[in-house]
Amino acid sequence: MKKFLLLFCFILASPFLLFAQSIDDEITLIQAEFGMGKKQLVKAYMDLPESVSNGFWAVYQEYEAARQELARERIIIINDYLENLDTIGEEQANSLAMRTLNNDLALSKLHKSYFKKFKKATSAKDAAKFLQVDVYIHNTIRNAMQQELPFIDEY
């Protein structure tokens, strides 16, 4: 299962590495494609009984809407980094780092908040199971992206 998840995540992450003419259009396309594939993966992994399925998916839709906003911000931060890589100074490095840290913190807060909602809709075990697969998917994508990003002053 982990090999399948890893391959799936890498395939989903590959569009992130190619930036189109309009970052907003690209983000929208990426999120639409990613959202459909992720939902199928989560559905197969969770294998929820019908008694809690509707409640889970209602919370999932809310969660994904909030998470997509944070993902949009993250992609914009990465795009800003890449566009200014050759000229990053102290002020811009500080800004990029703080935006990244704040984005990470917001995602952790979102996980904590929605863990409670998923637990209420299903069970603690199912909520933990979802959190585990969601974090795994996003960490895999972030890792793939990070491997492609140049370091400051690398070139």
C-alpha positions as CSV (number, residue, x, y, z in Angstrom):
1,M,0.0,0.0,0.0
2,K,2.8,2.4,0.8
3,K,4.5,1.9,-2.6
4,F,1.1,2.7,-4.2
5,L,0.7,5.8,-2.1
6,L,4.2,7.0,-2.8
7,L,3.8,6.5,-6.6
8,F,0.3,8.2,-6.5
9,C,1.7,11.1,-4.6
10,F,4.7,11.6,-6.9
11,I,2.4,11.5,-9.9
12,L,0.2,14.2,-8.3
13,A,3.2,16.2,-7.3
14,S,4.8,16.4,-10.7
15,P,2.5,19.1,-12.0
16,F,3.6,21.3,-9.1
17,L,7.1,21.3,-10.6
18,L,6.0,22.9,-13.8
19,F,4.7,26.5,-13.5
20,A,2.5,27.8,-16.3
21,Q,1.8,31.3,-17.6
22,S,-0.6,32.1,-14.8
23,I,0.1,30.8,-11.3
24,D,-3.6,31.1,-10.3
25,D,-4.7,29.1,-13.3
26,E,-2.1,26.5,-12.6
27,I,-3.0,26.3,-8.9
28,T,-6.7,25.8,-9.8
29,L,-5.8,23.0,-12.3
30,I,-3.5,21.3,-9.9
31,Q,-6.0,21.4,-7.0
32,A,-8.8,20.1,-9.2
33,E,-6.7,17.2,-10.4
34,F,-5.2,16.5,-7.0
35,G,-8.6,16.8,-5.2
36,M,-10.2,14.1,-7.4
37,G,-7.3,11.7,-7.1
38,K,-6.8,12.3,-3.4
39,K,-10.5,11.6,-2.7
40,Q,-10.4,8.3,-4.5
41,L,-7.2,7.3,-2.6
42,V,-8.7,8.4,0.8
43,K,-12.0,6.5,0.0
44,A,-10.1,3.3,-0.8
45,Y,-7.9,3.6,2.3
46,M,-10.6,4.6,4.8
47,D,-13.1,1.9,3.7
48,L,-15.7,3.4,6.0
49,P,-19.0,1.6,6.9
50,E,-22.1,3.2,5.4
51,S,-23.3,4.3,8.9
52,V,-20.5,6.9,9.2
53,S,-19.6,7.5,5.6
54,N,-21.9,10.4,4.9
55,G,-20.7,12.3,8.0
56,F,-17.1,11.7,7.2
57,W,-17.4,13.0,3.6
58,A,-19.3,16.1,4.8
59,V,-16.4,16.9,7.1
60,Y,-13.9,15.9,4.4
61,Q,-15.4,18.5,2.0
62,E,-15.1,21.2,4.6
63,Y,-11.6,20.2,5.4
64,E,-10.4,20.1,1.8
65,A,-11.8,23.5,1.1
66,A,-9.8,25.0,4.0
67,R,-6.7,22.9,3.2
68,Q,-6.8,24.0,-0.4
69,E,-6.5,27.6,0.6
70,L,-3.4,26.8,2.6
71,A,-2.0,24.8,-0.3
72,R,-2.7,27.7,-2.6
73,E,-0.7,30.0,-0.3
74,R,2.1,27.5,-0.2
75,I,2.3,27.3,-4.0
76,I,2.4,31.1,-4.2
77,I,5.2,31.2,-1.6
78,I,7.2,28.6,-3.7
79,N,6.5,30.5,-6.9
80,D,7.7,33.8,-5.3
81,Y,10.8,32.0,-4.1
82,L,11.6,30.7,-7.6
83,E,10.8,34.0,-9.4
84,N,13.3,35.8,-7.0
85,L,15.8,33.1,-6.4
86,D,18.7,35.0,-8.0
87,T,18.1,38.2,-6.1
88,I,17.0,37.1,-2.6
89,G,18.2,39.5,0.0
90,E,17.8,39.6,3.8
91,E,14.3,41.1,3.8
92,Q,13.0,38.8,1.1
93,A,14.5,35.7,2.8
94,N,12.9,36.7,6.0
95,S,9.6,37.2,4.4
96,L,9.6,33.9,2.6
97,A,10.7,32.0,5.7
98,M,8.1,33.6,7.9
99,R,5.3,33.0,5.3
100,T,6.4,29.3,5.1
101,L,6.5,28.9,8.9
102,N,3.1,30.5,9.2
103,N,1.7,28.3,6.5
104,D,3.1,25.2,8.3
105,L,1.5,26.4,11.6
106,A,-1.8,27.0,9.9
107,L,-1.8,23.5,8.5
108,S,-1.1,22.0,11.9
109,K,-3.9,24.0,13.4
110,L,-6.2,22.8,10.7
111,H,-5.3,19.2,11.3
112,K,-5.9,19.6,15.0
113,S,-9.3,21.3,14.5
114,Y,-10.5,18.8,11.9
115,F,-9.2,15.8,13.8
116,K,-11.9,16.7,16.4
117,K,-14.6,17.0,13.7
118,F,-13.6,13.7,12.0
119,K,-13.6,12.0,15.4
120,K,-17.1,13.3,16.1
121,A,-18.4,12.2,12.7
122,T,-16.7,8.7,12.9
123,S,-14.4,7.5,15.7
124,A,-11.0,8.4,17.1
125,K,-9.5,5.5,15.2
126,D,-11.0,6.6,11.9
127,A,-10.0,10.2,12.5
128,A,-6.4,9.1,13.3
129,K,-6.4,6.9,10.2
130,F,-7.5,9.8,8.0
131,L,-4.9,12.2,9.6
132,Q,-2.2,9.6,9.0
133,V,-2.9,9.2,5.3
134,D,-3.5,12.9,4.8
135,V,-0.2,13.8,6.4
136,Y,1.6,11.0,4.5
137,I,0.2,12.3,1.1
138,H,1.1,15.9,1.8
139,N,4.6,15.1,3.2
140,T,5.3,12.9,0.2
141,I,4.4,15.7,-2.2
142,R,6.3,18.3,-0.2
143,N,9.4,16.1,-0.1
144,A,9.2,15.6,-3.9
145,M,8.9,19.3,-4.4
146,Q,11.7,20.1,-2.0
147,Q,14.0,17.8,-3.9
148,E,13.5,19.8,-7.0
149,L,13.8,23.3,-5.4
150,P,17.3,24.9,-5.5
151,F,18.7,26.1,-2.2
152,I,19.4,29.8,-1.7
153,D,22.7,30.7,-3.2
154,E,23.1,27.3,-4.7
155,Y,23.7,28.6,-8.2
